[in-house]
Amino acid sequence: MGVLRRTPCCGPGDAEVKRMYVAPEARGRGLARRMLAALERDAAAAGKTRMVLETGLGQPEAITLYLSAGYAPIPSFGLHRDSPGNRCYARSLATGTDPAPEQVGGAQR
């Protein structure tokens, strides 16, 4: 399961990945990577230019997935932006990376 939403906290060209989840019995089959790619395609088709997402240090597998998919750390945003375990990432849909992330609130982590 994966949800994509327009996000008011970032730029007008941004879409936010929300609620990515793969059931435990289906993990290890590349489903999360395929789901993330499908969400990126949907966002690009909707005219979005950058994907942003929020996760936490308690999700090391998710962090590994996002980094390996070309996401780069950005300043924290969202409901948990002040949490020390919060981590936020972005990926340009045009180039596949985000070497100079925009400020979206908070300090760079």
Biopython code that builds the backbone (N, CA, C, O; Angstrom):
import numpy as np
from Bio.PDB.StructureBuilder import StructureBuilder

atoms = [
    (1, "MET", "N", (0.838, -1.161, 0.000)),
    (1, "MET", "CA", (0.000, 0.000, 0.000)),
    (1, "MET", "C", (0.888, 1.231, 0.000)),
    (1, "MET", "O", (1.929, 1.254, 0.657)),
    (2, "GLY", "N", (0.483, 2.236, -0.725)),
    (2, "GLY", "CA", (1.192, 3.500, -0.731)),
    (2, "GLY", "C", (0.244, 4.621, -1.079)),
    (2, "GLY", "O", (-0.661, 4.445, -1.894)),
    (3, "VAL", "N", (0.444, 5.777, -0.468)),
    (3, "VAL", "CA", (-0.417, 6.929, -0.704)),
    (3, "VAL", "C", (0.455, 8.107, -1.101)),
    (3, "VAL", "O", (1.539, 8.312, -0.555)),
    (4, "LEU", "N", (-0.034, 8.868, -2.054)),
    (4, "LEU", "CA", (0.632, 10.068, -2.530)),
    (4, "LEU", "C", (-0.307, 11.224, -2.253)),
    (4, "LEU", "O", (-1.508, 11.119, -2.505)),
    (5, "ARG", "N", (0.225, 12.334, -1.735)),
    (5, "ARG", "CA", (-0.641, 13.489, -1.503)),
    (5, "ARG", "C", (0.059, 14.782, -1.867)),
    (5, "ARG", "O", (1.283, 14.896, -1.813)),
    (6, "ARG", "N", (-0.765, 15.756, -2.241)),
    (6, "ARG", "CA", (-0.245, 17.111, -2.380)),
    (6, "ARG", "C", (0.038, 17.582, -0.975)),
    (6, "ARG", "O", (-0.747, 17.326, -0.063)),
    (7, "THR", "N", (1.134, 18.259, -0.790)),
    (7, "THR", "CA", (1.507, 18.639, 0.567)),
    (7, "THR", "C", (1.619, 20.149, 0.691)),
    (7, "THR", "O", (2.339, 20.777, -0.086)),
    (8, "PRO", "N", (0.926, 20.741, 1.648)),
    (8, "PRO", "CA", (0.959, 22.188, 1.805)),
    (8, "PRO", "C", (2.240, 22.704, 2.452)),
    (8, "PRO", "O", (2.508, 23.904, 2.397)),
    (9, "CYS", "N", (3.031, 21.835, 3.057)),
    (9, "CYS", "CA", (4.193, 22.307, 3.814)),
    (9, "CYS", "C", (5.435, 22.513, 2.958)),
    (9, "CYS", "O", (6.411, 23.115, 3.405)),
    (10, "CYS", "N", (5.398, 22.027, 1.759)),
    (10, "CYS", "CA", (6.578, 22.119, 0.900)),
    (10, "CYS", "C", (6.249, 23.000, -0.306)),
    (10, "CYS", "O", (5.320, 23.805, -0.246)),
    (11, "GLY", "N", (6.988, 22.858, -1.376)),
    (11, "GLY", "CA", (6.765, 23.694, -2.551)),
    (11, "GLY", "C", (5.575, 23.254, -3.390)),
    (11, "GLY", "O", (5.074, 22.142, -3.222)),
    (12, "PRO", "N", (5.117, 24.117, -4.294)),
    (12, "PRO", "CA", (3.946, 23.804, -5.118)),
    (12, "PRO", "C", (4.171, 22.627, -6.067)),
    (12, "PRO", "O", (3.204, 22.004, -6.505)),
    (13, "GLY", "N", (5.400, 22.316, -6.386)),
    (13, "GLY", "CA", (5.687, 21.192, -7.270)),
    (13, "GLY", "C", (5.918, 19.888, -6.532)),
    (13, "GLY", "O", (6.272, 18.879, -7.142)),
    (14, "ASP", "N", (5.717, 19.903, -5.213)),
    (14, "ASP", "CA", (6.023, 18.730, -4.406)),
    (14, "ASP", "C", (4.814, 17.825, -4.198)),
    (14, "ASP", "O", (3.680, 18.289, -4.083)),
    (15, "ALA", "N", (5.083, 16.531, -4.153)),
    (15, "ALA", "CA", (4.116, 15.519, -3.746)),
    (15, "ALA", "C", (4.763, 14.754, -2.598)),
    (15, "ALA", "O", (5.979, 14.563, -2.580)),
    (16, "GLU", "N", (3.958, 14.323, -1.653)),
    (16, "GLU", "CA", (4.487, 13.631, -0.477)),
    (16, "GLU", "C", (4.071, 12.163, -0.483)),
    (16, "GLU", "O", (2.904, 11.838, -0.700)),
    (17, "VAL", "N", (5.034, 11.288, -0.243)),
    (17, "VAL", "CA", (4.762, 9.866, -0.066)),
    (17, "VAL", "C", (4.261, 9.679, 1.352)),
    (17, "VAL", "O", (4.896, 10.125, 2.307)),
    (18, "LYS", "N", (3.122, 9.020, 1.488)),
    (18, "LYS", "CA", (2.551, 8.747, 2.807)),
    (18, "LYS", "C", (2.194, 7.273, 2.899)),
    (18, "LYS", "O", (1.791, 6.658, 1.912)),
    (19, "ARG", "N", (2.343, 6.728, 4.061)),
    (19, "ARG", "CA", (1.817, 5.406, 4.392)),
    (19, "ARG", "C", (2.274, 4.259, 3.503)),
    (19, "ARG", "O", (1.474, 3.389, 3.160)),
    (20, "MET", "N", (3.536, 4.244, 3.128)),
    (20, "MET", "CA", (4.015, 3.070, 2.406)),
    (20, "MET", "C", (4.083, 1.903, 3.379)),
    (20, "MET", "O", (4.605, 2.031, 4.486)),
    (21, "TYR", "N", (3.549, 0.767, 2.951)),
    (21, "TYR", "CA", (3.535, -0.411, 3.815)),
    (21, "TYR", "C", (3.461, -1.663, 2.955)),
    (21, "TYR", "O", (2.678, -1.748, 2.009)),
    (22, "VAL", "N", (4.299, -2.633, 3.312)),
    (22, "VAL", "CA", (4.249, -3.963, 2.694)),
    (22, "VAL", "C", (4.039, -4.952, 3.832)),
    (22, "VAL", "O", (4.770, -4.938, 4.822)),
    (23, "ALA", "N", (3.039, -5.806, 3.682)),
    (23, "ALA", "CA", (2.742, -6.809, 4.711)),
    (23, "ALA", "C", (3.971, -7.687, 4.940)),
    (23, "ALA", "O", (4.681, -8.017, 3.990)),
    (24, "PRO", "N", (4.226, -8.067, 6.186)),
    (24, "PRO", "CA", (5.427, -8.850, 6.505)),
    (24, "PRO", "C", (5.613, -10.096, 5.625)),
    (24, "PRO", "O", (6.734, -10.408, 5.224)),
    (25, "GLU", "N", (4.540, -10.792, 5.333)),
    (25, "GLU", "CA", (4.678, -12.017, 4.538)),
    (25, "GLU", "C", (5.019, -11.747, 3.075)),
    (25, "GLU", "O", (5.387, -12.672, 2.351)),
    (26, "ALA", "N", (4.902, -10.484, 2.625)),
    (26, "ALA", "CA", (5.206, -10.144, 1.235)),
    (26, "ALA", "C", (6.531, -9.394, 1.091)),
    (26, "ALA", "O", (6.904, -9.009, -0.017)),
    (27, "ARG", "N", (7.230, -9.189, 2.175)),
    (27, "ARG", "CA", (8.483, -8.419, 2.127)),
    (27, "ARG", "C", (9.602, -9.225, 1.477)),
    (27, "ARG", "O", (9.560, -10.454, 1.419)),
    (28, "GLY", "N", (10.602, -8.495, 0.993)),
    (28, "GLY", "CA", (11.764, -9.134, 0.382)),
    (28, "GLY", "C", (11.563, -9.502, -1.078)),
    (28, "GLY", "O", (12.362, -10.245, -1.647)),
    (29, "ARG", "N", (10.514, -8.993, -1.683)),
    (29, "ARG", "CA", (10.217, -9.300, -3.093)),
    (29, "ARG", "C", (10.334, -8.081, -4.003)),
    (29, "ARG", "O", (10.004, -8.157, -5.186)),
    (30, "GLY", "N", (10.798, -6.967, -3.465)),
    (30, "GLY", "CA", (10.940, -5.756, -4.268)),
    (30, "GLY", "C", (9.652, -4.967, -4.444)),
    (30, "GLY", "O", (9.597, -4.058, -5.272)),
    (31, "LEU", "N", (8.619, -5.297, -3.683)),
    (31, "LEU", "CA", (7.334, -4.613, -3.824)),
    (31, "LEU", "C", (7.407, -3.149, -3.412)),
    (31, "LEU", "O", (6.798, -2.299, -4.062)),
    (32, "ALA", "N", (8.131, -2.839, -2.358)),
    (32, "ALA", "CA", (8.229, -1.450, -1.907)),
    (32, "ALA", "C", (8.919, -0.591, -2.966)),
    (32, "ALA", "O", (8.496, 0.538, -3.217)),
    (33, "ARG", "N", (9.955, -1.103, -3.577)),
    (33, "ARG", "CA", (10.660, -0.358, -4.626)),
    (33, "ARG", "C", (9.743, -0.114, -5.822)),
    (33, "ARG", "O", (9.737, 0.979, -6.388)),
    (34, "ARG", "N", (8.973, -1.127, -6.206)),
    (34, "ARG", "CA", (8.043, -0.977, -7.334)),
    (34, "ARG", "C", (6.912, -0.008, -6.976)),
    (34, "ARG", "O", (6.471, 0.780, -7.813)),
    (35, "MET", "N", (6.454, -0.073, -5.736)),
    (35, "MET", "CA", (5.404, 0.833, -5.279)),
    (35, "MET", "C", (5.903, 2.277, -5.299)),
    (35, "MET", "O", (5.190, 3.175, -5.746)),
    (36, "LEU", "N", (7.118, 2.499, -4.816)),
    (36, "LEU", "CA", (7.694, 3.835, -4.805)),
    (36, "LEU", "C", (7.828, 4.368, -6.229)),
    (36, "LEU", "O", (7.520, 5.531, -6.489)),
    (37, "ALA", "N", (8.285, 3.526, -7.146)),
    (37, "ALA", "CA", (8.415, 3.939, -8.551)),
    (37, "ALA", "C", (7.050, 4.290, -9.148)),
    (37, "ALA", "O", (6.935, 5.249, -9.911)),
    (38, "ALA", "N", (6.024, 3.522, -8.806)),
    (38, "ALA", "CA", (4.673, 3.813, -9.318)),
    (38, "ALA", "C", (4.162, 5.142, -8.763)),
    (38, "ALA", "O", (3.540, 5.918, -9.489)),
    (39, "LEU", "N", (4.419, 5.407, -7.485)),
    (39, "LEU", "CA", (4.009, 6.687, -6.899)),
    (39, "LEU", "C", (4.733, 7.848, -7.577)),
    (39, "LEU", "O", (4.137, 8.898, -7.819)),
    (40, "GLU", "N", (6.009, 7.660, -7.882)),
    (40, "GLU", "CA", (6.782, 8.694, -8.577)),
    (40, "GLU", "C", (6.210, 8.951, -9.968)),
    (40, "GLU", "O", (6.095, 10.103, -10.387)),
    (41, "ARG", "N", (5.852, 7.889, -10.686)),
    (41, "ARG", "CA", (5.260, 8.052, -12.020)),
    (41, "ARG", "C", (3.926, 8.801, -11.927)),
    (41, "ARG", "O", (3.650, 9.684, -12.739)),
    (42, "ASP", "N", (3.107, 8.450, -10.945)),
    (42, "ASP", "CA", (1.821, 9.130, -10.763)),
    (42, "ASP", "C", (2.021, 10.608, -10.443)),
    (42, "ASP", "O", (1.301, 11.461, -10.962)),
    (43, "ALA", "N", (2.992, 10.909, -9.595)),
    (43, "ALA", "CA", (3.264, 12.304, -9.241)),
    (43, "ALA", "C", (3.737, 13.087, -10.465)),
    (43, "ALA", "O", (3.283, 14.207, -10.701)),
    (44, "ALA", "N", (4.641, 12.504, -11.237)),
    (44, "ALA", "CA", (5.134, 13.175, -12.446)),
    (44, "ALA", "C", (3.994, 13.399, -13.440)),
    (44, "ALA", "O", (3.914, 14.459, -14.061)),
    (45, "ALA", "N", (3.116, 12.412, -13.594)),
    (45, "ALA", "CA", (1.975, 12.543, -14.502)),
    (45, "ALA", "C", (1.026, 13.647, -14.041)),
    (45, "ALA", "O", (0.333, 14.253, -14.859)),
    (46, "ALA", "N", (0.994, 13.907, -12.742)),
    (46, "ALA", "CA", (0.152, 14.967, -12.184)),
    (46, "ALA", "C", (0.853, 16.325, -12.216)),
    (46, "ALA", "O", (0.318, 17.308, -11.705)),
    (47, "GLY", "N", (2.045, 16.387, -12.811)),
    (47, "GLY", "CA", (2.766, 17.647, -12.937)),
    (47, "GLY", "C", (3.666, 17.991, -11.772)),
    (47, "GLY", "O", (4.189, 19.103, -11.707)),
    (48, "LYS", "N", (3.860, 17.064, -10.852)),
    (48, "LYS", "CA", (4.739, 17.308, -9.714)),
    (48, "LYS", "C", (6.191, 17.136, -10.153)),
    (48, "LYS", "O", (6.489, 16.339, -11.043)),
    (49, "THR", "N", (7.087, 17.888, -9.523)),
    (49, "THR", "CA", (8.496, 17.855, -9.911)),
    (49, "THR", "C", (9.416, 17.284, -8.840)),
    (49, "THR", "O", (10.589, 17.017, -9.101)),
    (50, "ARG", "N", (8.879, 17.095, -7.626)),
    (50, "ARG", "CA", (9.722, 16.577, -6.558)),
    (50, "ARG", "C", (8.872, 15.756, -5.597)),
    (50, "ARG", "O", (7.737, 16.114, -5.281)),
    (51, "MET", "N", (9.447, 14.653, -5.143)),
    (51, "MET", "CA", (8.822, 13.814, -4.121)),
    (51, "MET", "C", (9.495, 14.123, -2.803)),
    (51, "MET", "O", (10.718, 14.250, -2.741)),
    (52, "VAL", "N", (8.709, 14.244, -1.747)),
    (52, "VAL", "CA", (9.233, 14.399, -0.392)),
    (52, "VAL", "C", (8.612, 13.323, 0.476)),
    (52, "VAL", "O", (7.538, 12.805, 0.169)),
    (53, "LEU", "N", (9.290, 12.992, 1.554)),
    (53, "LEU", "CA", (8.742, 12.010, 2.481)),
    (53, "LEU", "C", (9.357, 12.182, 3.842)),
    (53, "LEU", "O", (10.409, 12.797, 4.011)),
    (54, "GLU", "N", (8.665, 11.617, 4.807)),
    (54, "GLU", "CA", (9.074, 11.697, 6.207)),
    (54, "GLU", "C", (9.069, 10.275, 6.763)),
    (54, "GLU", "O", (8.132, 9.512, 6.533)),
    (55, "THR", "N", (10.121, 9.931, 7.494)),
    (55, "THR", "CA", (10.195, 8.631, 8.152)),
    (55, "THR", "C", (10.937, 8.822, 9.473)),
    (55, "THR", "O", (11.175, 9.955, 9.892)),
    (56, "GLY", "N", (11.296, 7.741, 10.118)),
    (56, "GLY", "CA", (11.979, 7.852, 11.396)),
    (56, "GLY", "C", (13.132, 6.874, 11.519)),
    (56, "GLY", "O", (13.246, 5.921, 10.748)),
    (57, "LEU", "N", (13.975, 7.124, 12.492)),
    (57, "LEU", "CA", (15.132, 6.249, 12.715)),
    (57, "LEU", "C", (14.718, 4.820, 13.057)),
    (57, "LEU", "O", (15.512, 3.893, 12.901)),
    (58, "GLY", "N", (13.485, 4.636, 13.520)),
    (58, "GLY", "CA", (12.990, 3.296, 13.824)),
    (58, "GLY", "C", (12.608, 2.501, 12.583)),
    (58, "GLY", "O", (12.131, 1.372, 12.697)),
    (59, "GLN", "N", (12.811, 3.070, 11.406)),
    (59, "GLN", "CA", (12.492, 2.420, 10.136)),
    (59, "GLN", "C", (13.746, 2.302, 9.260)),
    (59, "GLN", "O", (13.786, 2.871, 8.169)),
    (60, "PRO", "N", (14.766, 1.574, 9.720)),
    (60, "PRO", "CA", (16.020, 1.530, 8.954)),
    (60, "PRO", "C", (15.868, 0.940, 7.557)),
    (60, "PRO", "O", (16.582, 1.343, 6.639)),
    (61, "GLU", "N", (14.946, -0.012, 7.379)),
    (61, "GLU", "CA", (14.751, -0.595, 6.053)),
    (61, "GLU", "C", (14.186, 0.457, 5.096)),
    (61, "GLU", "O", (14.573, 0.508, 3.928)),
    (62, "ALA", "N", (13.278, 1.287, 5.588)),
    (62, "ALA", "CA", (12.707, 2.348, 4.760)),
    (62, "ALA", "C", (13.786, 3.360, 4.370)),
    (62, "ALA", "O", (13.860, 3.780, 3.215)),
    (63, "ILE", "N", (14.611, 3.744, 5.326)),
    (63, "ILE", "CA", (15.686, 4.695, 5.036)),
    (63, "ILE", "C", (16.630, 4.129, 3.982)),
    (63, "ILE", "O", (17.039, 4.845, 3.068)),
    (64, "THR", "N", (16.974, 2.867, 4.100)),
    (64, "THR", "CA", (17.841, 2.220, 3.110)),
    (64, "THR", "C", (17.192, 2.240, 1.732)),
    (64, "THR", "O", (17.852, 2.531, 0.735)),
    (65, "LEU", "N", (15.898, 1.930, 1.676)),
    (65, "LEU", "CA", (15.173, 1.955, 0.399)),
    (65, "LEU", "C", (15.225, 3.345, -0.213)),
    (65, "LEU", "O", (15.564, 3.490, -1.388)),
    (66, "TYR", "N", (14.894, 4.366, 0.565)),
    (66, "TYR", "CA", (14.833, 5.716, 0.017)),
    (66, "TYR", "C", (16.205, 6.191, -0.456)),
    (66, "TYR", "O", (16.313, 6.788, -1.527)),
    (67, "LEU", "N", (17.237, 5.939, 0.314)),
    (67, "LEU", "CA", (18.582, 6.347, -0.101)),
    (67, "LEU", "C", (19.004, 5.621, -1.373)),
    (67, "LEU", "O", (19.578, 6.229, -2.276)),
    (68, "SER", "N", (18.725, 4.333, -1.445)),
    (68, "SER", "CA", (19.118, 3.564, -2.632)),
    (68, "SER", "C", (18.293, 3.942, -3.856)),
    (68, "SER", "O", (18.705, 3.679, -4.986)),
    (69, "ALA", "N", (17.125, 4.562, -3.642)),
    (69, "ALA", "CA", (16.276, 5.002, -4.750)),
    (69, "ALA", "C", (16.589, 6.441, -5.176)),
    (69, "ALA", "O", (15.902, 7.003, -6.028)),
    (70, "GLY", "N", (17.624, 7.030, -4.583)),
    (70, "GLY", "CA", (18.049, 8.357, -5.011)),
    (70, "GLY", "C", (17.525, 9.512, -4.191)),
    (70, "GLY", "O", (17.685, 10.668, -4.583)),
    (71, "TYR", "N", (16.903, 9.227, -3.061)),
    (71, "TYR", "CA", (16.415, 10.286, -2.185)),
    (71, "TYR", "C", (17.573, 10.842, -1.365)),
    (71, "TYR", "O", (18.480, 10.109, -0.970)),
    (72, "ALA", "N", (17.527, 12.151, -1.114)),
    (72, "ALA", "CA", (18.565, 12.829, -0.339)),
    (72, "ALA", "C", (17.928, 13.464, 0.891)),
    (72, "ALA", "O", (16.768, 13.873, 0.843)),
    (73, "PRO", "N", (18.673, 13.553, 1.996)),
    (73, "PRO", "CA", (18.130, 14.192, 3.205)),
    (73, "PRO", "C", (17.774, 15.654, 2.952)),
    (73, "PRO", "O", (18.477, 16.364, 2.234)),
    (74, "ILE", "N", (16.682, 16.085, 3.549)),
    (74, "ILE", "CA", (16.259, 17.483, 3.512)),
    (74, "ILE", "C", (15.892, 17.888, 4.944)),
    (74, "ILE", "O", (15.785, 17.025, 5.816)),
    (75, "PRO", "N", (15.701, 19.173, 5.196)),
    (75, "PRO", "CA", (15.273, 19.593, 6.530)),
    (75, "PRO", "C", (13.930, 18.960, 6.904)),
    (75, "PRO", "O", (13.081, 18.718, 6.045)),
    (76, "SER", "N", (13.759, 18.703, 8.175)),
    (76, "SER", "CA", (12.523, 18.084, 8.654)),
    (76, "SER", "C", (11.323, 18.985, 8.419)),
    (76, "SER", "O", (11.424, 20.211, 8.461)),
    (77, "PHE", "N", (10.185, 18.349, 8.170)),
    (77, "PHE", "CA", (8.922, 19.057, 7.996)),
    (77, "PHE", "C", (7.821, 18.176, 8.585)),
    (77, "PHE", "O", (8.068, 17.043, 8.996)),
    (78, "GLY", "N", (6.631, 18.706, 8.618)),
    (78, "GLY", "CA", (5.489, 17.907, 9.028)),
    (78, "GLY", "C", (5.271, 17.860, 10.524)),
    (78, "GLY", "O", (5.940, 18.542, 11.300)),
    (79, "LEU", "N", (4.319, 17.037, 10.901)),
    (79, "LEU", "CA", (3.875, 16.929, 12.285)),
    (79, "LEU", "C", (5.007, 16.573, 13.247)),
    (79, "LEU", "O", (5.035, 17.078, 14.369)),
    (80, "HIS", "N", (5.927, 15.728, 12.837)),
    (80, "HIS", "CA", (6.996, 15.246, 13.718)),
    (80, "HIS", "C", (8.337, 15.941, 13.471)),
    (80, "HIS", "O", (9.383, 15.409, 13.843)),
    (81, "ARG", "N", (8.318, 17.110, 12.853)),
    (81, "ARG", "CA", (9.566, 17.781, 12.462)),
    (81, "ARG", "C", (10.505, 18.062, 13.622)),
    (81, "ARG", "O", (11.717, 18.136, 13.422)),
    (82, "ASP", "N", (9.978, 18.219, 14.826)),
    (82, "ASP", "CA", (10.830, 18.514, 15.982)),
    (82, "ASP", "C", (11.272, 17.271, 16.732)),
    (82, "ASP", "O", (11.998, 17.372, 17.720)),
    (83, "SER", "N", (10.850, 16.114, 16.282)),
    (83, "SER", "CA", (11.243, 14.859, 16.916)),
    (83, "SER", "C", (12.685, 14.525, 16.547)),
    (83, "SER", "O", (13.041, 14.593, 15.371)),
    (84, "PRO", "N", (13.523, 14.167, 17.518)),
    (84, "PRO", "CA", (14.923, 13.870, 17.199)),
    (84, "PRO", "C", (15.092, 12.665, 16.274)),
    (84, "PRO", "O", (16.123, 12.546, 15.612)),
    (85, "GLY", "N", (14.115, 11.781, 16.213)),
    (85, "GLY", "CA", (14.215, 10.614, 15.340)),
    (85, "GLY", "C", (13.636, 10.816, 13.960)),
    (85, "GLY", "O", (13.661, 9.895, 13.144)),
    (86, "ASN", "N", (13.114, 12.001, 13.677)),
    (86, "ASN", "CA", (12.494, 12.296, 12.384)),
    (86, "ASN", "C", (13.552, 12.465, 11.310)),
    (86, "ASN", "O", (14.580, 13.103, 11.537)),
    (87, "ARG", "N", (13.302, 11.896, 10.143)),
    (87, "ARG", "CA", (14.174, 12.065, 8.987)),
    (87, "ARG", "C", (13.308, 12.322, 7.768)),
    (87, "ARG", "O", (12.301, 11.645, 7.557)),
    (88, "CYS", "N", (13.704, 13.303, 6.965)),
    (88, "CYS", "CA", (12.960, 13.656, 5.762)),
    (88, "CYS", "C", (13.889, 13.574, 4.559)),
    (88, "CYS", "O", (15.090, 13.824, 4.658)),
    (89, "TYR", "N", (13.303, 13.218, 3.421)),
    (89, "TYR", "CA", (14.071, 13.002, 2.196)),
    (89, "TYR", "C", (13.297, 13.557, 1.015)),
    (89, "TYR", "O", (12.080, 13.733, 1.080)),
    (90, "ALA", "N", (14.024, 13.833, -0.076)),
    (90, "ALA", "CA", (13.395, 14.303, -1.309)),
    (90, "ALA", "C", (14.150, 13.743, -2.504)),
    (90, "ALA", "O", (15.318, 13.363, -2.422)),
    (91, "ARG", "N", (13.426, 13.713, -3.619)),
    (91, "ARG", "CA", (14.014, 13.265, -4.882)),
    (91, "ARG", "C", (13.362, 14.076, -5.990)),
    (91, "ARG", "O", (12.136, 14.165, -6.065)),
    (92, "SER", "N", (14.177, 14.661, -6.841)),
    (92, "SER", "CA", (13.665, 15.378, -7.998)),
    (92, "SER", "C", (13.126, 14.374, -8.996)),
    (92, "SER", "O", (13.791, 13.386, -9.305)),
    (93, "LEU", "N", (11.943, 14.615, -9.494)),
    (93, "LEU", "CA", (11.381, 13.708, -10.487)),
    (93, "LEU", "C", (11.969, 13.962, -11.862)),
    (93, "LEU", "O", (11.867, 13.111, -12.745)),
    (94, "ALA", "N", (12.588, 15.131, -12.056)),
    (94, "ALA", "CA", (13.205, 15.448, -13.340)),
    (94, "ALA", "C", (14.577, 14.796, -13.475)),
    (94, "ALA", "O", (14.904, 14.247, -14.528)),
    (95, "THR", "N", (15.382, 14.855, -12.410)),
    (95, "THR", "CA", (16.749, 14.351, -12.498)),
    (95, "THR", "C", (16.968, 13.077, -11.707)),
    (95, "THR", "O", (17.960, 12.378, -11.913)),
    (96, "GLY", "N", (16.042, 12.766, -10.795)),
    (96, "GLY", "CA", (16.192, 11.574, -9.974)),
    (96, "GLY", "C", (16.959, 11.812, -8.691)),
    (96, "GLY", "O", (17.087, 10.901, -7.873)),
    (97, "THR", "N", (17.473, 13.015, -8.496)),
    (97, "THR", "CA", (18.185, 13.324, -7.255)),
    (97, "THR", "C", (17.792, 14.714, -6.802)),
    (97, "THR", "O", (17.089, 15.429, -7.516)),
    (98, "ASP", "N", (18.233, 15.093, -5.643)),
    (98, "ASP", "CA", (17.959, 16.424, -5.128)),
    (98, "ASP", "C", (19.224, 16.940, -4.457)),
    (98, "ASP", "O", (19.305, 16.966, -3.228)),
    (99, "PRO", "N", (20.219, 17.354, -5.252)),
    (99, "PRO", "CA", (21.500, 17.744, -4.669)),
    (99, "PRO", "C", (21.454, 19.024, -3.852)),
    (99, "PRO", "O", (22.306, 19.216, -2.985)),
    (100, "ALA", "N", (20.492, 19.908, -4.096)),
    (100, "ALA", "CA", (20.386, 21.157, -3.337)),
    (100, "ALA", "C", (18.960, 21.297, -2.839)),
    (100, "ALA", "O", (18.189, 22.085, -3.386)),
    (101, "PRO", "N", (18.595, 20.537, -1.798)),
    (101, "PRO", "CA", (17.210, 20.558, -1.335)),
    (101, "PRO", "C", (16.774, 21.927, -0.859)),
    (101, "PRO", "O", (17.546, 22.673, -0.255)),
    (102, "GLU", "N", (15.525, 22.240, -1.143)),
    (102, "GLU", "CA", (14.956, 23.507, -0.672)),
    (102, "GLU", "C", (14.748, 23.449, 0.836)),
    (102, "GLU", "O", (14.620, 22.372, 1.418)),
    (103, "GLN", "N", (14.718, 24.598, 1.443)),
    (103, "GLN", "CA", (14.352, 24.651, 2.859)),
    (103, "GLN", "C", (12.854, 24.422, 2.951)),
    (103, "GLN", "O", (12.076, 25.139, 2.322)),
    (104, "VAL", "N", (12.450, 23.442, 3.721)),
    (104, "VAL", "CA", (11.025, 23.183, 3.913)),
    (104, "VAL", "C", (10.650, 23.297, 5.378)),
    (104, "VAL", "O", (9.573, 22.860, 5.783)),
    (105, "GLY", "N", (11.521, 23.874, 6.161)),
    (105, "GLY", "CA", (11.247, 24.052, 7.593)),
    (105, "GLY", "C", (12.214, 23.259, 8.430)),
    (105, "GLY", "O", (12.607, 22.154, 8.057)),
    (106, "GLY", "N", (12.599, 23.813, 9.560)),
    (106, "GLY", "CA", (13.493, 23.098, 10.467)),
    (106, "GLY", "C", (14.934, 23.129, 10.006)),
    (106, "GLY", "O", (15.270, 23.743, 8.993)),
    (107, "ALA", "N", (15.766, 22.465, 10.758)),
    (107, "ALA", "CA", (17.196, 22.416, 10.455)),
    (107, "ALA", "C", (17.521, 21.169, 9.641)),
    (107, "ALA", "O", (16.844, 20.147, 9.755)),
    (108, "GLN", "N", (18.543, 21.261, 8.835)),
    (108, "GLN", "CA", (19.009, 20.087, 8.071)),
    (108, "GLN", "C", (19.469, 19.019, 9.035)),
    (108, "GLN", "O", (20.170, 19.312, 10.003)),
    (109, "ARG", "N", (19.077, 17.769, 8.776)),
    (109, "ARG", "CA", (19.474, 16.657, 9.625)),
    (109, "ARG", "C", (20.329, 15.715, 8.841)),
    (109, "ARG", "O", (20.776, 14.699, 9.372)),
]
sb = StructureBuilder()
sb.init_structure("model")
sb.init_model(0)
sb.init_chain("A")
sb.init_seg("    ")
for serial, (resi, resn, name, xyz) in enumerate(atoms, 1):
    if name == "N":
        sb.init_residue(resn, " ", resi, " ")
    sb.init_atom(name, np.array(xyz, "f"), 0.0, 1.0, " ", f" {name:<3s}", serial, name[0])
structure = sb.get_structure()
